[in-house]
Amino acid sequence: MHFLVEQLEARGFRWAYRVVDSRFTGVPQRRQRVLLAASKTEDPRDVLLADDAGEPEADYYRDDMTGFYWTEGLRGLGWAPDGVPTLKGGSTIGIPSQPGVWIRDAEVGRQLVYPSIEDAEALQGFERGWTAAVEAPTARRVLGTRWKLVGNAVTTGVAEWLGRRLASPGEYDASEATLMRESDRWPAAAWGGNGERWKSHVSMWPERQPYTHLSDLLDPEGLTPLSLRAASGFLSRTQRAKLRFDEDFLLAVKRHVEWAGML
């Protein structure tokens, strides 16, 4: 970020950036991305920093489903109540890398599942089937390519909000900001120009659009149980990790491994 703003300022630009969470657009995906705007003639703060709805309290979400990264478990988990962690583009060899979902009250064998590619499209704000036109040599490659398209995309609601504000900027109140010192870490939102950098205290939620709960978005027919290999590998990592896990969740993982091992 230091390099980017230094180069912008050297060319006479004023700049502003902000980390936003895709959940503000109503999709149940905790996806934090940096948006940066710069201009020589306009005020980029009015585009990115004028709106602030504030992050909701915990009771904003349901507790029936929780997303997590089954590929992790040692140093992180991606724990996302009533949502999924950030969708990824998959591997370089075309293998999908979808997150897992824990369905708290489901029967054993249906508690730990993967969402479908159509669910992932909806989690990004696309219509289901949006990437179905992909052509590739094999079915596995097709699915991996579709996941890469979805994982690398910008959530449609985020793009819509940014485009709306570019077309019609708001009015930013600069009194909320504090001057940054040279030793300060880069914050989640900031603005500046001519060598001055200011920390903005706006949240990652510019707006609060109607929220679609995860249990209302996922198609039960498209959910696939975690495989024995995936579940047992994840369980092994949790047993070696120093992270704190929900005890009910760990019990669900153990029961799922036992169930998958009997298939």
C-alpha positions as CSV (number, residue, x, y, z in Angstrom):
1,M,0.0,0.0,0.0
2,H,2.9,2.4,0.8
3,F,4.3,1.8,-2.7
4,L,0.9,2.3,-4.4
5,V,0.0,5.6,-2.7
6,E,3.6,6.9,-3.1
7,Q,3.4,6.3,-6.8
8,L,-0.1,7.8,-7.1
9,E,1.0,10.9,-5.1
10,A,4.1,11.3,-7.3
11,R,1.7,11.6,-10.3
12,G,-0.5,14.2,-8.6
13,F,-3.4,11.9,-7.5
14,R,-5.4,12.0,-4.3
15,W,-6.4,8.6,-3.1
16,A,-8.6,6.6,-0.7
17,Y,-9.0,3.0,0.0
18,R,-11.2,0.8,2.1
19,V,-11.6,-2.9,3.0
20,V,-15.2,-4.0,2.5
21,D,-16.9,-7.2,3.5
22,S,-19.2,-8.7,0.8
23,R,-21.8,-9.5,3.5
24,F,-22.9,-5.9,3.3
25,T,-24.4,-6.7,0.0
26,G,-26.6,-9.4,1.5
27,V,-24.7,-12.5,0.5
28,P,-23.6,-14.9,3.3
29,Q,-19.9,-14.9,2.3
30,R,-17.3,-13.2,4.5
31,R,-15.2,-11.8,1.7
32,Q,-12.9,-8.9,2.6
33,R,-11.4,-7.0,-0.3
34,V,-9.6,-3.7,-0.7
35,L,-11.1,-1.1,-3.0
36,L,-8.9,1.8,-4.0
37,A,-9.8,5.0,-5.9
38,A,-7.7,7.9,-7.0
39,S,-8.2,11.1,-9.0
40,K,-6.5,14.3,-9.9
41,T,-9.8,16.2,-10.1
42,E,-12.4,14.5,-7.9
43,D,-12.4,13.5,-4.2
44,P,-12.1,9.7,-4.0
45,R,-13.2,9.9,-0.3
46,D,-16.7,10.7,-1.5
47,V,-16.8,7.5,-3.4
48,L,-15.4,5.0,-0.9
49,L,-15.8,6.6,2.5
50,A,-19.1,8.5,2.5
51,D,-21.3,5.5,3.4
52,D,-21.0,3.6,6.7
53,A,-23.7,1.4,8.1
54,G,-21.5,-0.2,10.8
55,E,-20.9,-4.0,11.3
56,P,-23.9,-5.8,12.8
57,E,-24.0,-7.5,16.1
58,A,-23.7,-11.3,16.5
59,D,-27.5,-11.8,16.7
60,Y,-27.8,-10.5,13.1
61,Y,-26.8,-14.1,12.0
62,R,-28.4,-17.5,12.5
63,D,-26.6,-20.2,14.4
64,D,-27.8,-23.2,12.3
65,M,-25.0,-23.3,9.8
66,T,-21.3,-22.3,9.9
67,G,-18.8,-22.2,7.1
68,F,-15.2,-23.3,7.6
69,Y,-12.1,-24.2,5.6
70,W,-11.7,-28.0,5.8
71,T,-8.3,-27.7,4.0
72,E,-7.0,-25.9,7.1
73,G,-7.2,-26.5,10.8
74,L,-3.7,-25.9,12.1
75,R,-3.3,-22.1,12.0
76,G,-6.7,-21.0,10.9
77,L,-10.2,-22.1,10.2
78,G,-12.1,-19.4,8.3
79,W,-15.0,-19.8,10.8
80,A,-18.0,-18.0,9.5
81,P,-21.4,-18.2,11.3
82,D,-24.4,-18.1,9.0
83,G,-22.0,-17.8,6.0
84,V,-18.9,-19.2,4.3
85,P,-15.4,-17.9,4.4
86,T,-13.9,-16.3,1.3
87,L,-14.5,-18.5,-1.8
88,K,-11.2,-19.4,-3.5
89,G,-10.3,-19.8,-7.1
90,G,-9.2,-23.5,-6.5
91,S,-5.8,-25.0,-7.3
92,T,-3.5,-24.5,-10.2
93,I,-4.3,-28.0,-11.5
94,G,-8.1,-27.4,-11.7
95,I,-9.2,-29.0,-8.4
96,P,-12.1,-27.2,-6.8
97,S,-11.4,-25.7,-3.3
98,Q,-14.8,-25.1,-1.9
99,P,-15.3,-24.4,1.8
100,G,-17.1,-26.8,4.1
101,V,-20.4,-26.1,5.9
102,W,-21.4,-27.5,9.3
103,I,-25.1,-28.0,9.6
104,R,-25.6,-28.1,13.3
105,D,-28.9,-30.1,13.6
106,A,-28.5,-32.4,10.5
107,E,-28.2,-36.1,10.8
108,V,-24.7,-37.7,10.9
109,G,-23.4,-37.9,7.3
110,R,-25.2,-34.6,6.3
111,Q,-23.7,-32.4,9.0
112,L,-20.4,-31.6,7.1
113,V,-20.9,-30.8,3.5
114,Y,-19.6,-29.0,0.5
115,P,-21.7,-26.4,-1.3
116,S,-22.2,-26.9,-5.1
117,I,-20.8,-24.7,-7.8
118,E,-24.3,-23.2,-8.3
119,D,-24.4,-22.3,-4.6
120,A,-21.0,-20.6,-5.0
121,E,-22.3,-18.6,-7.9
122,A,-25.2,-17.4,-5.7
123,L,-22.8,-16.6,-2.9
124,Q,-21.1,-14.2,-5.3
125,G,-24.4,-12.7,-6.4
126,F,-24.5,-14.4,-9.8
127,E,-27.5,-16.3,-11.1
128,R,-27.2,-20.0,-10.6
129,G,-25.6,-21.6,-13.7
130,W,-23.8,-18.3,-14.6
131,T,-20.5,-20.2,-15.4
132,A,-22.1,-23.2,-17.0
133,A,-20.9,-22.2,-20.4
134,V,-17.3,-23.1,-19.6
135,E,-15.8,-25.5,-22.0
136,A,-12.9,-27.8,-21.0
137,P,-11.5,-31.2,-22.0
138,T,-12.8,-33.1,-19.0
139,A,-15.7,-32.8,-16.5
140,R,-13.3,-32.4,-13.6
141,R,-11.5,-29.6,-15.5
142,V,-14.8,-27.9,-16.2
143,L,-15.7,-27.9,-12.5
144,G,-12.3,-26.6,-11.5
145,T,-12.5,-23.9,-14.1
146,R,-15.9,-22.8,-12.9
147,W,-14.7,-22.6,-9.3
148,K,-11.7,-20.5,-10.5
149,L,-14.1,-18.1,-12.3
150,V,-16.3,-17.8,-9.2
151,G,-13.4,-17.6,-6.7
152,N,-11.6,-14.9,-8.7
153,A,-14.7,-12.8,-9.3
154,V,-15.8,-9.6,-7.5
155,T,-19.1,-10.0,-5.6
156,T,-21.7,-8.5,-7.9
157,G,-23.2,-6.3,-5.1
158,V,-19.8,-4.8,-4.3
159,A,-19.3,-3.9,-7.9
160,E,-22.8,-2.4,-8.1
161,W,-22.2,-0.3,-4.9
162,L,-18.9,1.0,-6.2
163,G,-20.3,1.8,-9.6
164,R,-23.2,3.6,-8.1
165,R,-20.9,5.7,-5.9
166,L,-18.6,6.5,-8.9
167,A,-21.5,7.7,-10.8
168,S,-23.0,9.6,-7.9
169,P,-20.5,10.3,-5.0
170,G,-21.7,11.0,-1.5
171,E,-20.3,13.5,1.0
172,Y,-17.5,12.3,3.3
173,D,-17.1,13.8,6.7
174,A,-13.3,14.1,7.2
175,S,-13.7,15.0,10.9
176,E,-13.9,11.2,11.7
177,A,-10.3,10.6,10.5
178,T,-7.0,10.8,12.4
179,L,-3.6,11.7,11.0
180,M,-1.3,8.7,10.6
181,R,2.2,8.7,11.8
182,E,5.1,7.3,9.8
183,S,5.3,4.2,12.1
184,D,1.5,3.4,12.1
185,R,0.4,0.2,10.4
186,W,-1.8,0.6,7.4
187,P,-5.5,0.5,8.6
188,A,-8.6,-1.0,7.0
189,A,-9.4,2.4,5.5
190,A,-7.4,5.5,4.8
191,W,-7.0,8.5,2.4
192,G,-4.4,11.1,1.6
193,G,-2.4,13.1,-0.9
194,N,0.7,15.3,-1.0
195,G,2.5,13.1,1.5
196,E,-0.3,13.2,4.2
197,R,-2.0,10.0,5.2
198,W,-5.2,9.8,7.3
199,K,-6.8,6.9,9.0
200,S,-10.5,6.5,8.4
201,H,-12.6,4.8,11.1
202,V,-15.4,3.6,8.8
203,S,-16.4,0.0,9.0
204,M,-16.3,-2.7,6.4
205,W,-20.0,-2.3,5.9
206,P,-20.9,0.8,3.8
207,E,-24.5,-0.4,3.7
208,R,-26.7,-3.2,5.1
209,Q,-28.6,-4.7,2.2
210,P,-31.2,-7.4,3.1
211,Y,-29.2,-10.4,4.3
212,T,-29.8,-13.9,2.8
213,H,-29.1,-16.4,5.5
214,L,-26.9,-19.4,4.5
215,S,-29.7,-21.9,5.1
216,D,-32.0,-20.0,2.8
217,L,-29.3,-19.9,0.0
218,L,-27.9,-23.4,-0.1
219,D,-29.7,-25.9,-2.2
220,P,-30.0,-29.1,-0.1
221,E,-30.0,-31.3,-3.2
222,G,-26.7,-29.9,-4.3
223,L,-24.8,-30.5,-1.0
224,T,-22.1,-33.2,-0.9
225,P,-20.8,-34.8,2.3
226,L,-17.1,-34.4,3.0
227,S,-15.2,-37.4,2.0
228,L,-13.5,-39.7,4.5
229,R,-10.1,-38.4,3.3
230,A,-11.1,-34.7,3.7
231,A,-12.8,-35.2,7.1
232,S,-10.1,-37.4,8.6
233,G,-7.3,-35.1,7.4
234,F,-9.1,-32.1,8.9
235,L,-9.7,-33.9,12.2
236,S,-6.0,-34.9,12.4
237,R,-5.0,-31.2,12.0
238,T,-7.4,-30.0,14.6
239,Q,-5.9,-32.5,17.1
240,R,-2.4,-31.0,16.5
241,A,-3.5,-27.4,16.4
242,K,-3.4,-24.9,19.3
243,L,-6.6,-23.3,18.1
244,R,-9.8,-23.4,20.2
245,F,-12.6,-25.2,18.5
246,D,-16.4,-25.5,19.2
247,E,-16.8,-28.8,21.1
248,D,-20.0,-29.6,19.3
249,F,-18.3,-29.0,16.0
250,L,-15.4,-31.3,16.8
251,L,-17.8,-34.0,17.9
252,A,-19.6,-33.6,14.6
253,V,-16.3,-34.0,12.7
254,K,-15.5,-37.2,14.7
255,R,-18.9,-38.7,14.0
256,H,-18.6,-37.8,10.3
257,V,-15.3,-39.6,10.1
258,E,-16.8,-42.7,11.7
259,W,-19.7,-42.5,9.4
260,A,-17.6,-42.1,6.2
261,G,-15.3,-44.9,7.3
262,M,-18.2,-47.4,7.2
263,L,-19.3,-46.6,3.6
